[in-house]
Amino acid sequence: MFRYNSIQCSHFHEYSELYFNVSRIKMIGRRCALFALGALLIFVVTVNIYFIRVIVENSSQKSQLKSLPLVEESYVQGSTSSLRKNENNKSIPKPIAEDIGEKIKKEMQILPSKYFKRNTSYLIILERLLSELKVMDNVHEDIWSIPNNNWPDAHQLLPPSAPELGTILNALRKARVKHADNAVLGTQLKLMLTLENGAKAVFKPQWYSRDTVIHGPVYYGKDRHNAEIVAFHLSSLLALRRVPLAVIRKVNLNNEIRKHATPELYATMYQEGNDTCLYGVCHYCSLADPVCGTGDILEGALIFWLPRYLHLVKHRHPWQRTYKKKKLAAWETDENYCEKVKESKAYSPQSSSRLLDLIDTAVFDFLMDNGDRHHYELAQNNFHNPAVLLIDNGKSLGNPDVDHLDILAPLYQCCMIHKTTWDRLKMFSGGTLSSSLEKLIAREAIMADVLPLMSDAHLGAMDRRLLTVYAVVEYCLKKKKYVSNVILDHR
């Protein structure tokens, strides 16, 4: 009996263990099934999210492309035929500026005689601007409050009448330096100087002599410091007073900069024989590329820092270059590019004057030979319809023998211009633009005790380029579909 019970108990334990194992296997199977189901569910959800995101992004990109065409790729060879070959031997259009250039050359040959005659109206403008540059004897202590608080707004940095201008520019030349630091602006060496009474200014050092010719693409080379001062006075002549105050100034690198420098700036200053040198802190700054004074003296442009209340906001320029030799931008190949730009509300002539401001800017840059305006600034602190400011003009005055017609693309593609700008341009016909500008910058050279700020070649180039602007407008007037828009837009 005991043995039988023992056998039964033994079988019972075997059956129990078998049942337990089967149950365990079933439980494991259920868990595996649940895990696989969960993994499948996660995979399906992930795939759906991915495709939804792709659809949304594509839709967003199409919307952005519709409002403002972005850069497209082209490979330029040396051919002058209507079609060129890229690396894959595919035909692509050549830059439309080449065709426009031929048409403008023909237009130049038949320009009306009025563009070659002197318009004596310019004398009134010149005399008024020269009188503004006179220095007043009694300078009151709060002179800096005028350019800081009274003058700048969203539409101009300098009012149409500024009798204190010469006094303020002279104060900018002579104000004591209280603090010197690296100006982390752009890619090149600049200093941020704090002057007496808390005024601030950016110092751009001299890299080139006045007659240096910059060869290569229009954006090559370092900033030309004298171009900032020329731009300031040219903007006044053209009634585009949207350039920051700028003067030539000689600084003593030891007494004015090193003694007041931050540790970071001080560490980049050294002696090379009798000359004091520095290389600063910036994207391209290095010990291998310093700028040196003559002894301790370094010439440069001192540019007044704009007040904070303007709240400047940077925008990408619709006619921005690719800065690549084998890659063209959309505006360089698309004859209807301006129409696509105008589809964006920001550039619609019915909504704002921004497009017309950019056309003014293109004319200004063409005269200065500035092909590096890849962005522009607006004062957007609750201001209505702010104007495009003409900030950073250092890449101007590169090569006086070359006219980069593509800088004028906004003008010849849109065939629009402010009537006030067009009227002012016509006042400086017959070579009076260069002679007027020469008189304005001659006073700056005398006050700063430096060489003339522009070579005769650059002055002559201004008059030649102005004739090109006249020819472009005449070309636009003959394009019937644009006649109603040319020079009829008022600010």
C-alpha positions as CSV (number, residue, x, y, z in Angstrom):
1,M,0.0,0.0,0.0
2,F,2.7,2.3,0.9
3,R,4.5,1.5,-2.4
4,Y,1.3,2.0,-4.4
5,N,0.8,5.4,-2.8
6,S,4.3,6.2,-3.5
7,I,3.9,5.4,-7.1
8,Q,0.7,7.5,-7.3
9,C,2.4,10.4,-5.6
10,S,5.4,10.0,-8.0
11,H,3.0,10.1,-11.1
12,F,1.1,13.0,-9.6
13,H,4.3,15.0,-9.3
14,E,5.2,14.1,-12.9
15,Y,1.8,15.2,-14.1
16,S,1.9,18.3,-12.1
17,E,5.3,19.3,-13.4
18,L,4.2,18.5,-17.0
19,Y,1.1,20.7,-16.5
20,F,3.2,23.5,-15.0
21,N,5.6,23.4,-17.9
22,V,2.8,23.5,-20.5
23,S,1.2,26.4,-18.7
24,R,4.5,28.2,-18.6
25,I,5.1,27.6,-22.3
26,K,1.6,29.0,-23.1
27,M,2.3,32.1,-20.9
28,I,5.6,32.7,-22.7
29,G,3.9,32.3,-26.0
30,R,1.2,34.8,-25.1
31,R,3.9,37.3,-23.9
32,C,5.8,36.9,-27.2
33,A,2.7,37.4,-29.1
34,L,1.8,40.6,-27.2
35,F,5.4,41.8,-27.6
36,A,5.3,41.2,-31.3
37,L,2.0,42.9,-31.6
38,G,3.2,45.9,-29.7
39,A,6.3,46.2,-31.8
40,L,4.2,46.0,-35.0
41,L,1.9,48.7,-33.6
42,I,4.9,51.0,-32.8
43,F,6.4,50.4,-36.3
44,V,3.0,51.3,-38.0
45,V,2.7,54.4,-35.9
46,T,6.3,55.5,-36.6
47,V,5.9,55.0,-40.4
48,N,2.6,57.0,-40.4
49,I,4.3,59.8,-38.4
50,Y,7.2,59.8,-40.8
51,F,5.0,60.1,-43.9
52,I,2.8,62.8,-42.3
53,R,5.9,64.8,-41.5
54,V,7.3,64.4,-45.1
55,I,3.9,65.5,-46.5
56,V,3.8,68.6,-44.2
57,E,7.5,69.5,-44.9
58,N,7.0,69.2,-48.7
59,S,3.9,71.3,-48.5
60,S,5.7,74.0,-46.4
61,Q,8.7,74.0,-48.8
62,K,6.4,74.4,-51.8
63,S,4.7,77.3,-50.1
64,Q,8.0,79.0,-49.3
65,L,9.3,78.4,-52.8
66,K,6.2,79.9,-54.3
67,S,6.6,83.1,-52.2
68,L,10.3,83.5,-52.7
69,P,12.4,81.4,-55.1
70,L,15.6,80.1,-53.5
71,V,19.0,79.2,-55.0
72,E,19.1,76.7,-57.8
73,E,22.2,74.9,-59.1
74,S,23.8,75.5,-62.5
75,Y,27.3,74.8,-63.7
76,V,28.8,77.6,-65.7
77,Q,31.4,77.0,-68.4
78,G,33.2,79.5,-70.6
79,S,30.8,79.3,-73.6
80,T,28.8,82.4,-74.7
81,S,26.1,80.3,-76.4
82,S,22.5,80.5,-75.2
83,L,22.9,77.1,-73.6
84,R,25.8,75.8,-71.6
85,K,26.9,72.3,-70.4
86,N,27.2,71.2,-66.8
87,E,29.3,68.4,-65.5
88,N,26.7,65.8,-66.6
89,N,26.7,67.3,-70.1
90,K,23.2,68.7,-69.6
91,S,22.1,71.9,-71.3
92,I,21.3,74.8,-68.9
93,P,20.5,78.5,-69.6
94,K,23.3,81.1,-69.4
95,P,22.9,84.0,-67.0
96,I,20.3,86.4,-68.3
97,A,22.6,89.4,-67.4
98,E,24.6,88.6,-70.5
99,D,21.6,89.1,-72.8
100,I,20.5,92.2,-70.8
101,G,24.0,93.5,-71.1
102,E,23.9,93.5,-74.8
103,K,20.6,95.2,-74.9
104,I,21.8,97.9,-72.4
105,K,24.9,98.5,-74.6
106,K,22.6,99.2,-77.6
107,E,20.5,101.5,-75.4
108,M,23.6,103.4,-74.3
109,Q,24.4,104.2,-77.9
110,I,21.1,106.0,-78.4
111,L,20.7,107.6,-75.0
112,P,19.0,111.0,-75.2
113,S,21.3,114.0,-75.0
114,K,19.6,115.2,-71.8
115,Y,21.6,112.5,-69.8
116,F,24.9,114.0,-71.0
117,K,24.0,117.6,-70.1
118,R,24.6,119.2,-66.8
119,N,21.4,119.8,-64.8
120,T,22.2,122.8,-62.7
121,S,19.7,121.8,-60.1
122,Y,22.4,119.7,-58.5
123,L,24.1,122.8,-57.2
124,I,21.3,123.5,-54.7
125,I,21.6,120.0,-53.3
126,L,25.4,120.2,-53.1
127,E,25.5,123.6,-51.4
128,R,23.0,122.4,-48.8
129,L,25.0,119.3,-48.0
130,L,28.2,121.2,-47.8
131,S,26.7,123.6,-45.3
132,E,25.6,120.7,-43.2
133,L,29.2,119.6,-42.8
134,K,30.3,122.9,-41.1
135,V,31.4,122.5,-37.5
136,M,29.7,124.7,-34.9
137,D,31.9,126.5,-32.4
138,N,29.9,125.8,-29.3
139,V,29.3,122.1,-28.8
140,H,26.8,121.3,-26.0
141,E,27.5,118.3,-23.8
142,D,24.5,116.2,-24.9
143,I,25.5,116.3,-28.6
144,W,25.4,112.5,-28.7
145,S,21.6,112.6,-27.9
146,I,20.9,113.9,-31.4
147,P,22.1,110.9,-33.4
148,N,21.0,108.6,-30.6
149,N,17.5,109.8,-30.0
150,N,16.4,112.5,-32.4
151,W,17.5,111.5,-35.9
152,P,17.1,107.7,-36.6
153,D,13.8,106.1,-37.3
154,A,12.5,103.3,-39.4
155,H,12.6,105.3,-42.6
156,Q,15.9,107.2,-42.3
157,L,19.0,107.4,-40.2
158,L,19.5,111.1,-41.0
159,P,16.7,113.6,-41.5
160,P,16.5,115.7,-44.7
161,S,17.9,118.7,-42.8
162,A,20.7,118.1,-40.3
163,P,22.5,121.3,-39.4
164,E,24.3,119.6,-36.5
165,L,25.8,116.9,-38.8
166,G,29.3,118.4,-39.2
167,T,29.6,119.0,-35.5
168,I,28.6,115.5,-34.7
169,L,31.0,114.0,-37.3
170,N,33.8,116.1,-35.8
171,A,33.0,114.9,-32.3
172,L,33.1,111.3,-33.7
173,R,36.6,111.9,-35.0
174,K,37.9,113.4,-31.7
175,A,36.0,111.6,-28.9
176,R,38.2,109.8,-26.4
177,V,38.2,106.1,-26.4
178,K,37.1,104.6,-23.1
179,H,36.9,100.9,-24.0
180,A,38.0,98.7,-26.9
181,D,36.8,95.2,-27.7
182,N,36.4,92.8,-30.6
183,A,33.3,93.5,-32.6
184,V,31.8,90.0,-33.3
185,L,30.1,91.2,-36.5
186,G,30.5,89.5,-39.8
187,T,33.7,87.6,-40.8
188,Q,36.4,90.3,-40.7
189,L,38.4,92.2,-38.1
190,K,36.4,95.0,-36.5
191,L,36.7,96.7,-33.2
192,M,33.9,97.9,-31.0
193,L,34.9,101.2,-29.3
194,T,33.1,102.8,-26.5
195,L,33.6,106.6,-26.6
196,E,33.1,109.3,-24.0
197,N,29.6,109.8,-22.8
198,G,28.8,106.2,-23.6
199,A,28.6,106.6,-27.4
200,K,29.6,103.4,-29.3
201,A,31.2,103.0,-32.8
202,V,32.6,100.2,-34.9
203,F,36.2,100.7,-36.2
204,K,37.1,99.1,-39.6
205,P,40.9,99.2,-40.2
206,Q,42.5,100.1,-43.4
207,W,43.7,97.1,-45.5
208,Y,44.3,98.7,-48.9
209,S,45.7,101.9,-50.4
210,R,43.2,104.1,-52.3
211,D,44.3,103.0,-55.7
212,T,44.3,99.3,-55.1
213,V,42.3,97.4,-57.7
214,I,40.5,94.2,-56.4
215,H,40.5,91.6,-59.2
216,G,38.1,88.6,-59.2
217,P,34.5,88.3,-58.3
218,V,32.7,91.4,-57.1
219,Y,32.7,90.2,-53.5
220,Y,36.4,89.4,-53.3
221,G,38.9,91.0,-50.8
222,K,38.6,92.5,-47.4
223,D,36.5,95.5,-46.6
224,R,37.6,98.9,-48.0
225,H,37.3,101.2,-45.0
226,N,37.1,104.4,-47.2
227,A,34.0,102.9,-48.9
228,E,32.0,103.3,-45.8
229,I,32.6,107.1,-45.8
230,V,32.0,107.4,-49.5
231,A,28.7,105.5,-49.1
232,F,27.6,107.8,-46.4
233,H,28.1,110.9,-48.6
234,L,26.7,109.3,-51.7
235,S,23.5,108.3,-49.8
236,S,23.0,112.0,-49.0
237,L,23.4,113.1,-52.6
238,L,20.8,110.5,-53.7
239,A,18.4,111.3,-50.8
240,L,18.8,107.8,-49.5
241,R,19.9,108.9,-46.0
242,R,19.9,105.4,-44.6
243,V,23.7,104.9,-44.1
244,P,25.1,105.1,-40.6
245,L,27.3,108.1,-39.7
246,A,30.8,107.3,-40.7
247,V,34.2,109.2,-40.6
248,I,37.8,108.6,-41.2
249,R,39.8,108.3,-38.0
250,K,43.4,107.6,-37.1
251,V,43.7,105.7,-33.8
252,N,46.8,105.3,-31.7
253,L,47.0,101.5,-31.2
254,N,49.0,101.8,-28.0
255,N,47.4,104.8,-26.2
256,E,43.8,104.5,-27.4
257,I,43.3,100.8,-28.1
258,R,45.8,98.6,-26.1
259,K,45.4,100.6,-22.8
260,H,41.6,100.2,-23.0
261,A,41.4,96.7,-24.6
262,T,39.7,93.7,-23.2
263,P,42.0,90.8,-22.3
264,E,40.8,88.9,-25.5
265,L,41.7,91.9,-27.8
266,Y,44.9,92.7,-25.9
267,A,46.2,89.1,-26.4
268,T,46.1,89.7,-30.2
269,M,48.2,92.8,-30.2
270,Y,52.0,92.8,-30.6
271,Q,55.0,94.7,-31.9
272,E,56.6,94.1,-35.2
273,G,59.7,96.3,-35.3
274,N,58.4,99.9,-34.7
275,D,54.9,99.0,-35.8
276,T,52.0,98.0,-33.6
277,C,49.9,95.1,-35.0
278,L,46.8,93.2,-34.1
279,Y,44.7,90.4,-35.6
280,G,41.6,90.4,-33.3
281,V,39.0,87.8,-32.9
282,C,36.7,87.0,-35.8
283,H,35.8,84.2,-38.2
284,Y,38.8,84.8,-40.5
285,C,41.1,86.5,-37.9
286,S,44.5,84.8,-37.3
287,L,48.1,85.6,-36.4
288,A,49.0,84.9,-40.0
289,D,46.8,87.9,-41.2
290,P,47.3,90.9,-39.0
291,V,46.8,94.6,-39.7
292,C,49.6,96.9,-38.7
293,G,49.8,100.6,-38.1
294,T,52.5,103.0,-39.2
295,G,54.3,103.0,-35.9
296,D,51.3,103.2,-33.5
297,I,48.9,105.0,-35.9
298,L,46.3,103.0,-37.8
299,E,43.8,104.6,-40.2
300,G,40.2,103.3,-40.4
301,A,36.5,104.0,-40.7
302,L,34.6,104.8,-37.5
303,I,30.9,104.0,-37.9
304,F,28.4,105.2,-35.3
305,W,26.5,102.4,-33.6
306,L,22.8,102.6,-34.1
307,P,20.5,103.0,-31.1
308,R,18.9,99.9,-29.7
309,Y,15.3,101.2,-30.0
310,L,15.5,100.6,-33.8
311,H,15.5,96.9,-33.1
312,L,17.2,95.9,-36.4
313,V,16.2,92.6,-37.9
314,K,18.2,91.0,-40.7
315,H,16.5,89.5,-43.8
316,R,17.9,87.4,-46.6
317,H,18.1,89.4,-49.8
318,P,16.0,87.9,-52.6
319,W,18.8,88.6,-55.1
320,Q,21.4,87.0,-52.9
321,R,24.4,85.4,-54.7
322,T,25.5,81.8,-54.2
323,Y,29.1,82.8,-53.8
324,K,30.1,79.7,-55.8
325,K,31.7,79.9,-59.2
326,K,29.8,76.9,-60.6
327,K,26.4,77.6,-59.0
328,L,23.9,80.3,-60.2
329,A,21.0,81.7,-58.2
330,A,17.5,81.5,-59.4
331,W,17.4,85.2,-60.2
332,E,20.4,84.8,-62.5
333,T,18.6,82.4,-64.9
334,D,14.8,83.1,-64.4
335,E,13.5,86.1,-66.5
336,N,10.3,86.1,-64.4
337,Y,12.0,86.0,-61.1
338,C,10.8,89.4,-60.0
339,E,7.2,88.3,-60.6
340,K,7.7,85.4,-58.3
341,V,9.3,87.7,-55.6
342,K,6.2,89.9,-55.8
343,E,4.0,86.9,-54.9
344,S,5.3,87.2,-51.4
345,K,3.3,89.7,-49.3
346,A,6.5,91.2,-48.0
347,Y,7.6,92.3,-51.5
348,S,4.2,93.1,-53.0
349,P,4.3,96.8,-54.1
350,Q,0.7,97.0,-53.0
351,S,1.6,96.0,-49.4
352,S,4.9,97.8,-48.8
353,S,7.7,99.8,-50.3
354,R,10.3,97.1,-49.5
355,L,10.8,95.9,-53.1
356,L,11.2,99.5,-54.3
357,D,13.6,100.1,-51.5
358,L,15.7,97.1,-52.7
359,I,15.7,98.6,-56.2
360,D,17.0,101.9,-54.8
361,T,19.6,99.8,-52.9
362,A,20.6,98.1,-56.2
363,V,21.2,101.4,-57.9
364,F,23.2,102.6,-54.9
365,D,25.3,99.4,-54.8
366,F,25.8,99.5,-58.6
367,L,27.3,103.0,-58.4
368,M,29.5,101.9,-55.5
369,D,30.3,98.5,-57.1
370,N,29.1,96.6,-54.0
371,G,28.0,93.1,-55.0
372,D,28.0,91.7,-51.5
373,R,24.6,92.7,-50.1
374,H,23.4,89.2,-49.3
375,H,21.2,90.4,-46.4
376,Y,19.6,93.7,-45.5
377,E,18.3,95.2,-42.2
378,L,15.0,96.7,-41.2
379,A,14.0,98.6,-38.1
380,Q,11.1,96.5,-36.9
381,N,10.1,97.8,-33.5
382,N,6.4,98.5,-34.1
383,F,7.3,100.7,-37.1
384,H,5.0,100.8,-40.1
385,N,6.5,100.0,-43.5
386,P,10.2,100.4,-42.4
387,A,12.8,101.2,-45.1
388,V,15.7,99.0,-46.1
389,L,18.8,100.4,-44.4
390,L,22.1,100.7,-46.2
391,I,24.4,99.1,-43.6
392,D,27.8,97.5,-44.3
393,N,29.2,99.0,-47.5
394,G,32.8,97.8,-47.1
395,K,32.9,95.6,-50.2
396,S,32.4,98.6,-52.5
397,L,35.1,100.4,-54.6
398,G,36.7,97.2,-55.8
399,N,37.5,97.5,-59.5
400,P,36.8,100.9,-61.2
401,D,37.3,99.3,-64.7
402,V,34.5,96.7,-64.4
403,D,30.8,97.3,-64.1
404,H,28.9,94.4,-62.6
405,L,25.6,94.8,-64.3
406,D,24.0,91.9,-62.4
407,I,24.0,94.2,-59.3
408,L,21.2,96.0,-61.1
409,A,19.1,92.9,-61.5
410,P,16.2,94.1,-59.3
411,L,15.9,97.2,-61.5
412,Y,16.0,95.6,-64.9
413,Q,14.0,92.6,-63.9
414,C,11.2,94.5,-62.0
415,C,11.4,97.7,-64.1
416,M,10.3,99.8,-61.2
417,I,11.9,102.6,-59.3
418,H,10.7,105.3,-56.8
419,K,9.9,108.5,-58.7
420,T,11.8,110.5,-56.1
421,T,14.9,108.4,-56.6
422,W,14.6,108.7,-60.4
423,D,14.2,112.4,-60.2
424,R,17.3,112.7,-58.0
425,L,19.4,110.5,-60.3
426,K,18.5,112.8,-63.3
427,M,19.8,115.8,-61.4
428,F,23.3,114.5,-61.5
429,S,23.6,114.0,-65.2
430,G,26.6,115.2,-67.3
431,G,29.3,114.1,-64.8
432,T,28.1,116.1,-61.8
433,L,27.7,113.1,-59.6
434,S,31.4,112.5,-59.4
435,S,32.3,116.2,-59.0
436,S,29.7,116.6,-56.2
437,L,30.8,113.5,-54.4
438,E,34.5,114.6,-54.7
439,K,33.7,117.9,-53.0
440,L,31.9,116.2,-50.1
441,I,34.6,113.6,-49.4
442,A,37.4,116.2,-49.9
443,R,36.2,118.0,-46.8
444,E,36.3,114.7,-44.9
445,A,39.9,114.1,-46.0
446,I,40.9,117.6,-44.8
447,M,39.2,117.2,-41.4
448,A,40.8,113.8,-40.8
449,D,44.2,114.8,-42.4
450,V,44.3,111.8,-44.7
451,L,44.8,111.3,-48.4
452,P,41.8,111.8,-50.8
453,L,39.3,109.0,-50.1
454,M,38.7,108.0,-53.8
455,S,40.9,107.7,-56.8
456,D,40.0,109.5,-60.0
457,A,39.3,106.1,-61.6
458,H,36.6,105.3,-59.0
459,L,35.1,108.8,-59.4
460,G,34.9,108.4,-63.2
461,A,33.4,105.0,-62.8
462,M,30.5,106.6,-60.8
463,D,29.5,108.7,-63.8
464,R,29.9,105.9,-66.3
465,R,27.7,103.6,-64.1
466,L,25.0,106.3,-63.8
467,L,24.8,106.4,-67.6
468,T,24.1,102.7,-67.4
469,V,21.3,103.2,-64.9
470,Y,19.8,105.8,-67.3
471,A,20.1,103.2,-70.1
472,V,18.3,100.5,-68.0
473,V,15.4,102.8,-67.3
474,E,15.1,103.7,-70.9
475,Y,15.2,100.0,-71.7
476,C,12.4,99.4,-69.2
477,L,10.3,102.3,-70.7
478,K,10.4,100.5,-74.0
479,K,9.1,97.2,-72.6
480,K,5.4,97.8,-73.1
481,K,4.1,95.5,-70.4
482,Y,6.1,97.4,-67.8
483,V,5.6,101.0,-69.0
484,S,2.8,101.6,-66.5
485,N,5.0,100.7,-63.6
486,V,8.3,102.4,-64.5
487,I,9.2,105.5,-62.4
488,L,5.6,106.0,-61.5
489,D,5.7,104.7,-58.0
490,H,5.7,107.3,-55.2
491,R,6.9,106.9,-51.6
